[in-house]
């Protein structure tokens, strides 16, 4: 009996001595690969939001941050890099990079962000169920409502739309824009590009045939928004954009869309769930549905230059205004 008590006391003493050492050891660091299709304010905000959320979740993470610069082959190379270095989890920001990760990575969980239609993109079997190793956050945007808001500011008979023909996200949205125009009795005028260097020429090709331009969450086009805005302003054609982040910098009349930093935070929360053991297949696609997730930016300087009057209720509902060269963010 005494021998048993002695062994028990020895065991307890070892635990007491070891406890501070165990507590001092930091949690295991995880390697997270993040691949975005191109650098522009919205996607950069997603990337930062992910990192900030994981820091808040106290995930000890190291990041491999990659930018495909709008090139599909580069996106594939990044995916191969992530596979070879065996990242613990990979994040694809935008459709092409997410597809590249899903087509390449084996045995590594994948989270997509800022993907409009993950089902058509082949990332998940349905919006109600994740893929075997893939799930994420969608940025499906309220296209018809955006165009209706534009119509309250300016009478539009012909709406121009530039999109990337090789990007599934952009093609899906183009179909939605075309249908919205049909329902609203507007003529739809489209032109396509394959890379950002073609955007300015594409805008110039249709600018004299339209009363306004609609820019969706097409990353290739948004990354060249400065060129779009330059041509539009010279021809006194207003722009309605689905990306408020980029519209903060360029002369866009109105922009209504998601707060992409908040989308990044939502993506980070999903990443944390998976790192803590939840399976991607158990997580359906998530959407940004809160009113606080949506931003409306109105550029009163652009409206004045174009001779347009923005209804007072729209100005009041906007949480971001550009006036006298200054960006005002309402709390």
C-alpha positions in Angstrom: 0.0 0.0 0.0 2.8 2.4 1.0 4.6 1.5 -2.3 1.4 2.5 -4.3 1.1 5.8 -2.4 4.7 6.5 -3.0 4.4 6.0 -6.7 1.2 8.2 -6.8 3.0 11.0 -5.0 6.0 10.7 -7.4 3.6 10.9 -10.4 1.8 13.9 -9.0 5.2 15.7 -8.4 6.2 15.1 -12.0 2.9 16.6 -13.2 3.3 19.7 -11.0 6.9 20.2 -12.2 6.0 19.7 -15.9 2.9 21.9 -15.9 4.6 25.2 -16.3 6.8 23.8 -19.1 3.7 22.5 -20.9 1.8 25.8 -20.5 4.8 27.7 -21.8 4.8 25.8 -25.1 3.1 27.9 -27.8 0.3 26.2 -29.8 1.3 24.4 -33.0 1.9 26.9 -35.8 -0.1 26.2 -39.0 0.9 27.2 -42.5 -1.9 28.8 -44.5 -1.6 29.5 -48.2 -3.6 32.4 -49.6 -3.9 32.8 -53.4 -5.7 35.8 -54.9 -6.3 36.3 -58.6 -5.1 39.9 -58.7 -4.3 42.8 -56.4 -7.0 45.5 -56.0 -8.6 47.1 -52.9 -11.5 44.6 -52.5 -9.4 41.4 -52.7 -6.6 43.0 -50.6 -9.3 43.7 -48.0 -10.4 40.1 -48.0 -6.8 39.0 -47.5 -6.3 41.3 -44.5 -9.6 40.4 -43.0 -8.7 36.7 -43.0 -5.4 37.4 -41.2 -7.0 39.8 -38.7 -9.8 37.3 -37.8 -7.3 34.4 -37.3 -5.2 36.6 -35.0 -8.4 37.5 -33.1 -9.2 33.7 -32.9 -5.6 33.2 -31.5 -4.7 30.9 -34.3 -0.9 30.7 -34.5 -0.6 31.0 -38.3 2.2 31.6 -40.8 1.1 32.7 -44.2 2.3 32.1 -47.8 0.6 35.1 -49.6 0.5 34.7 -53.4 -0.9 36.9 -56.2 -1.6 35.3 -59.6 -1.6 38.8 -61.3 -4.7 37.8 -63.3 -3.0 34.8 -65.0 -4.6 31.4 -64.8 -1.3 29.5 -65.4 0.2 31.4 -62.5 -2.7 30.4 -60.3 -2.0 26.8 -61.1 1.7 27.2 -60.3 0.7 28.7 -56.9 -1.6 25.7 -56.2 1.3 23.3 -57.0 3.6 25.3 -54.7 1.0 25.0 -51.8 0.8 21.2 -52.5 4.6 20.8 -52.4 5.0 22.7 -49.2 2.0 20.9 -47.6 0.2 23.9 -46.3 -2.3 23.0 -43.6 -5.1 24.9 -45.4 -5.4 26.9 -48.6 -7.6 29.9 -49.3 -8.6 31.0 -52.8 -9.7 34.6 -53.1 -11.9 34.8 -56.3 -13.0 32.1 -58.6 -10.0 31.2 -60.8 -7.6 30.8 -57.9 -10.1 28.8 -56.0 -10.6 26.5 -59.0 -6.9 26.1 -59.4 -6.6 25.0 -55.7 -9.5 22.6 -56.0 -8.1 21.0 -59.1 -4.6 20.6 -57.7 -4.6 20.1 -53.9 -5.0 16.6 -52.5 -5.7 16.0 -48.8 -5.6 19.7 -48.0 -8.8 21.7 -47.0 -9.7 24.6 -49.2 -11.7 27.7 -48.4 -12.9 30.0 -51.2 -13.8 33.7 -50.7 -15.4 36.3 -53.0 -16.7 33.6 -55.4 -20.1 34.5 -56.9 -21.4 31.1 -57.9 -19.4 28.3 -56.4 -21.7 25.6 -57.8 -21.3 26.7 -61.4 -17.6 27.1 -60.8 -17.5 23.4 -59.8 -16.3 24.1 -56.3 -19.2 22.6 -54.3 -22.1 20.2 -55.3 -24.7 22.6 -53.9 -25.0 25.8 -51.8 -26.3 23.7 -49.0 -23.3 21.4 -48.8 -19.6 21.8 -49.0 -17.4 19.7 -51.2 -15.3 16.9 -49.8 -12.5 19.3 -49.0 -13.9 22.7 -50.2 -16.3 25.3 -48.8 -16.3 29.1 -48.5 -18.0 32.5 -48.7 -19.9 33.8 -51.7 -20.2 37.4 -52.9 -23.3 37.1 -55.0 -24.3 40.7 -55.6 -27.8 42.3 -55.9 -27.4 43.2 -59.6 -31.0 44.3 -60.3 -31.3 46.5 -57.3 -28.0 48.2 -58.1 -29.2 49.0 -61.6 -32.5 50.3 -60.2 -30.6 52.6 -57.9 -28.7 54.0 -60.9 -32.0 54.6 -62.8 -33.2 56.8 -59.9 -30.2 59.0 -60.5 -30.1 59.0 -64.3 -32.4 57.9 -67.1 -30.7 55.1 -68.9 -31.8 53.5 -72.2 -28.6 51.6 -73.0 -26.4 50.1 -70.3 -22.8 49.0 -71.1 -21.1 46.1 -69.4 -17.5 45.0 -69.6 -16.6 41.5 -68.4 -13.9 38.8 -68.6 -15.1 36.0 -70.9 -12.7 33.4 -69.3 -13.8 34.0 -65.7 -16.8 31.9 -64.6 -17.7 34.5 -61.9 -17.9 37.2 -64.5 -19.8 35.2 -67.1 -22.4 34.3 -64.5 -22.8 37.9 -63.5 -23.1 39.0 -67.1 -26.0 36.7 -67.6 -27.7 38.2 -64.5 -27.0 41.8 -65.7 -28.5 41.0 -69.1 -31.6 39.5 -67.6 -32.0 42.5 -65.2 -31.8 44.9 -68.2 -34.5 42.9 -70.0 -36.8 43.1 -67.0 -36.1 46.8 -66.6 -36.6 47.6 -70.3 -33.0 48.6 -70.9 -30.9 47.8 -73.9 -27.9 45.7 -72.8 -24.6 46.4 -74.5 -21.6 44.2 -73.7 -18.0 43.8 -74.5 -15.5 41.2 -73.2 -11.8 41.1 -72.3 -9.4 38.4 -71.4 -6.9 40.5 -69.4 -6.8 43.8 -67.7 -4.6 45.4 -70.4 -7.6 45.1 -72.8 -10.1 46.9 -70.6 -9.5 50.5 -71.7 -9.8 49.6 -75.4 -13.0 47.6 -74.6 -14.6 50.6 -72.9 -13.6 52.9 -75.7 -15.3 50.5 -78.1 -18.8 50.9 -76.5 -18.7 54.2 -74.7 -20.4 56.2 -77.5 -23.3 53.7 -77.6 -24.3 53.7 -73.9 -25.8 56.0 -71.3 -24.1 54.4 -68.3 -21.7 51.6 -67.4 -22.2 48.8 -65.0 -19.1 47.2 -63.4 -19.6 43.9 -61.6 -17.3 42.1 -59.1 -15.2 41.1 -62.1 -11.6 41.2 -60.7 -9.9 41.7 -64.1 -12.1 44.7 -64.9 -12.0 46.1 -61.3 -8.2 46.0 -61.3 -8.3 48.3 -64.3 -11.0 50.6 -62.9 -8.8 53.7 -63.3 -8.9 53.2 -67.1 -12.6 52.6 -67.1 -13.2 55.8 -65.1 -10.9 57.8 -67.2 -12.8 57.0 -70.4 -16.2 57.3 -68.8 -15.6 60.7 -67.3 -14.1 62.1 -70.5 -17.3 61.0 -72.2 -19.6 62.1 -69.4 -20.9 58.6 -68.8 -21.7 57.6 -65.2 -20.5 54.3 -63.6 -22.4 52.0 -61.3 -20.1 49.6 -59.6 -20.6 46.6 -57.4 -17.2 47.3 -55.6 -17.3 50.2 -53.1 -13.7 49.5 -52.0 -12.2 50.4 -55.4 -14.8 53.2 -55.9 -13.2 55.1 -53.0 -10.3 55.9 -55.2 -11.8 56.5 -58.6 -14.5 58.8 -60.0 -17.4 56.3 -59.9 -20.9 57.8 -59.5 -22.3 55.1 -57.2 -21.0 51.8 -55.8 -23.2 49.3 -53.9 -21.7 46.1 -52.6 -20.1 44.2 -49.9 -17.6 45.3 -47.3 -14.9 43.0 -48.5 -12.9 43.4 -45.2 -15.9 42.0 -43.4 -16.0 39.2 -45.9 -12.4 38.4 -45.1 -13.3 38.3 -41.4 -16.2 35.9 -42.2 -13.8 33.8 -44.2 -11.3 33.8 -41.3 -14.0 32.5 -39.0 -14.7 29.6 -41.4 -11.0 28.8 -41.6 -10.7 28.7 -37.8 -13.6 26.2 -37.6 -11.9 23.9 -40.1 -8.5 24.2 -38.3 -10.3 23.2 -35.1 -11.6 20.0 -36.7 -14.8 20.8 -38.6 -15.0 19.1 -42.0 -15.5 21.3 -45.1 -18.3 19.0 -46.3 -20.2 19.8 -43.1 -20.2 23.6 -43.9 -22.6 25.0 -46.6 -21.6 28.1 -48.6 -22.0 31.2 -46.5 -23.3 34.5 -47.7 -23.0 38.1 -46.5 -26.6 38.8 -45.5 -26.5 41.5 -42.8 -27.3 45.1 -43.6 -24.0 46.0 -41.9 -22.2 43.9 -44.5 -23.3 46.2 -47.4 -21.8 49.5 -48.3 -23.3 52.2 -50.5 -20.9 54.9 -51.8 -22.2 58.0 -53.6 -19.7 60.3 -55.3 -21.4 63.8 -55.2 -18.4 65.3 -57.0 -19.0 63.0 -60.0 -22.7 63.7 -59.9 -22.1 67.5 -60.0 -19.6 67.2 -62.9 -22.1 65.1 -64.9 -25.0 67.4 -64.1 -26.9 64.8 -62.1 -28.9 65.2 -58.9 -28.8 62.4 -56.4 -32.1 62.0 -54.6 -31.9 63.0 -50.9 -33.0 59.6 -49.6 -30.2 57.9 -51.5 -27.6 60.4 -50.1 -29.0 59.8 -46.6 -28.9 56.0 -47.0 -25.3 56.0 -48.3 -22.7 55.1 -45.6 -19.9 56.6 -47.7 -19.9 59.9 -49.6 -17.3 61.6 -51.7 -17.7 65.4 -51.6 -15.2 68.2 -52.3 -12.5 65.6 -52.9 -12.9 64.0 -49.5 -14.2 60.5 -48.6 -16.7 60.7 -45.7 -17.6 57.5 -43.9 -20.7 57.6 -41.8 -20.6 55.7 -38.5 
